[in-house]
Amino acid sequence: MRVLKMIVAAPKNPGISEIAARLSLAKSTTHGILAALEESGWVLRDPVTRKYTAGHAVKNVGEAAKVRVPLVPQARPMLEKLSNDLDEDVFLGIFTGHHILILDQIESSKELKVTAKPGTRLPIYAGSAGKIFLAYLEPDVLSRLMCQNPLREFTPRSITDEAAYLAELKLVRKAGIARDMGEYLPNVGSVAAPIFHGKKYRKRMVAGFWLVGLDWHLVQGKMEAAERLALRVSEALSTAVSNSYGDVS
């Protein structure tokens, strides 16, 4: 997959030596991988230059592929209303264990905005989004994750002290909402909320959404209004998801 992804993304067709060097692979290993990919149609070797390009199998799969996550169309009407009510960008995402993956974005009408297309990956400590996902992890999972991924300073306002960050996560879990003001991106405010599946003691967080806006610190009451509306949408979406998906255990 690393070889295939490199070939697909390369601005010019690479040869065996370039592929091996860039991926730190032995040339013999690279040759074997390329031979297998070529045999199955995933890559094609230019008969003149002897360099590699994506094969027709990649093109066919790409044209036919669809990302099927029913949560996305189900959540979109509520998130669109939330975006319209505050005229801010709203993102829907999931936590993969290694990063936050954006599934959808509803853009505001503003000229200046924060954008990230579906498929974009964010670091696990990305502002309020990171907080809302980490706050609902089991303590042992969270401890292991933070040990493997030290806190990062994205801006001067980022929380880099582990004890302070853990204390913040406790408050997030208690309130059911997370916020940040310039901790991930300068002058950007954000509020995040969870989406749960299941009821009472069997519920688990399956996704989250977050509002993002520029210069919220200059608008009185903006953060509070975002939190109030996000909590309502969180509850409504969690109920809708739990009812529509049913018991998937």
N, C-alpha and C positions, 0 to 999 in steps of 0.2 A: 504493500500500500504506500509506503514512503517513496519508493521508486516511481510508482504510477502517479502519485500526487505531484512529485517534482516535475515529471515530464509534462503533465497537463498544465501546470502553472508557469513553466519556463517561457520567457519571452522569445527564445529561439530554440530550435531543436537541439538538445544536448547529445553528445556522444557518450560511449561507455566510460571513457576516462573521466569526463566531467561529472557524470552521475556518481561514479565510485568515489571521487574526491569529495564532492559536496555532501555525500551521505556517510562518509567514513566507512565505506565498504571495500572489501577486497575485490579486485578487478575480476577474479574468477567467479566470485559469488554474484557480482553484478551481472556478469555475462549469463549465468544460469537463470537468474531471475528474469532478465530481459527475454531470454529464449522462451521461457514458459509464458510470459505475457504476450509475446508475439504469436506464439502457437495458438493461443486462445483468443486472439483478436483484440486484446486490450491495448497493445501498442503496435505501431507500424514503423518499419525501418525504411527510410528514404533510400531508394535504390541508387541514387547518385551520390549523396553526401554520406550515406551509411549512418546517419544520425536518426534519433527517435522522435516520434510524435505520437499523440493520442490515436488509438485505433478506432475503427468504426463501432466496436462494442461499447466503448465509452460514450460515444455520441448517441447511440441508440438508447442506452440506459439513461443518460441525462435527459433525453427528450421524453422518456416514458415515466421518469421518476416523479413521485408526488410525496410530500411530507404529510402524512395522515395523523394528525393529532386532534381528535374531536374537541378537545378543550379549547382550541384556538377559536373556531367559529362560534362556539358556545359563549365564550367570554367576551368576544368582540363587541356586541351591542352594549353591554354594561360599561365596558372600558371606553367605548366611543362617547357615551353620555358623560362619563366622568371627565374625559378630555375636553368635551364641549363646555361643561359646567365651569371649568376652571381655565379653559383655553391654555392647556399645558400638554406636553407630550407624555404619553403613557406607554409603558412597556410591559409585556407579559413574558415571563421566563421560568426556567426550571433550574434546579441545582443538580449537576452531574456527579458531584463528589470531587471534581477537580477544577471546575469553573462554573460560572453562571451562563446559561445558554439562552439567548433571546429568541422567543418563538414568534413574537408579533410586536408591532409598534403602531400606535395611533398618533399621527402627527397633529400638532396644534395649527392654528392659522397664522401664527407669528412668523415673521421673516427670519428672526434669529432663534434657532432651536438646536437641541441636541438630538442627533439622529444616529441610529444603529440598525441596520437591516436585520431581518430574521436570519439566524445562523451565526450572528456575532457572539463571540465569547468574551465574558468579562471576568476579571480576577475575583477570587472568593471574598476579598475585602472591599469590593466596589461599593462604597457608601452605604446608603440605606438598604439597597438590594442585598448586599452581602450580609448585613446585620439580620435581616428578616429570615434568610435561609439558615444562617448559623445559629440563630437563637432557638430554633426548634430541633436541632440535632441532639441526639443522646449525649450525655456528658462525656462518655468514654470516646465516642466518635469525634466529638468536638476537640477534645484534648489531643487526640492523635493527629487530627488535621492541623491544628495550630502548631504542633510540634514540628510537623513536616513542612509547614508553610509559615514562616515568621511574619509578623505584622509588617506592613510596608507604609512608608511615608509618601503618599501621593501628593499631598499639599502640606503646608505648615499647620493646617488644622486637623490633619489625620491623627487618630488615636493610635499611638505606637506602644503604649504601655499595656502589657497583657492583662494585668489585674484590672485596669481601668476599662479595657475592652470587654472583659468578661462581665464586669459589673453593668456595663451598658447593655449587654445581651440579656441579662436578667430583667432589666427594666423593659426591654423590647418585648420579651415573652409575656410579661405581666400585662403590658398595655395592649398587646396585639398589633402594634404599629412600630415602625422604625423611621427615624429621620436622620438627615445629615445636612449640614449647611457648609458647603465648601470643603468637605473632608475627602472627597474623591476627585472632584473637578473644581477649580477655583471659581468662586462666585455662582456656583450652581447649587440650588436647593433641591432636596429630594425627600419623598415620603414613600415608604413601601409597606405593603400588607400581604398577609398569607392567603392562600386558597387551600382549604382542607377537603379531604374526602373521608367519608365515614361519619359516624355519630358517637357522641360522648367519648367513652374511653377507647374506642376503636379508631378514632379519627387520626389522620396523619396529614402533614403538609405535603401537597403534591406539586404546587406551583406558587408563584408569587407575582405581584404586579407593583410597579412603582411609577410615581409621577415625577417629572423632572422639569425644572424651570430655572431661568436665569435671573439672578439678582433678587431672589426672594427676600433677602434681608432688607431690601429697600421698600418692600410692600407690607404694610402693617396687616397682620391677621392672615397672610397668605398661607403660612405653614399650618396654622390651626385649622383653616378651612379645608386644606388638603387632607389633613389627618381625619377630620370629621367625616368627610365624604368617602375617603378610602376605607374607613372602618365599616361603613354601611355596605359598600360594594363587596368588601371581603366577606361579610356575613351572607349577603345575597348570593354571591358566586359559589361559596362553599356549599350552601343549601342546594343550589341548582346542580352542581357537579355531583354531589352525593346522591341526589335523587335520580339523575339521568344515567350515571354509571352503575348504580346499584352496588352490590357486593362483588368485588373483583378479587377477593382473597383466594 
